[in-house]
Amino acid sequence: MSEKSKPEKSKRGFASMDEEKQREIASKGGKAAHEKGTAHEFTPEEAREAGRKGGEAVSQDREHMSEIGRKGGESSRKKSE
């Protein structure tokens, strides 16, 4: 059985824009929401809870995090040589 290759899909909308243009548009959206008063602003309690949940998720796979740290250290050493 032969494999049929699918034609490449052309990027549309945000995907077709360069990263700088995407950031510019996203920034305008955030600023508009704050000016309008509809943007969510985290309370210290909400931020604390989000940090706690993130820490729990990260600590579930210590081996994975260890590998990431090792790669980061190796990368730093290579740059300083």
Secondary structure, 3 states (H helix, E strand, C coil): CCCCCCCCCCCCHHHHCCHHHHHHHHHHHHHHHHHHCCCCCCCHHHHHHHHHHHHHHHHCCHHHHHHHHHHHHHHHHHHHC
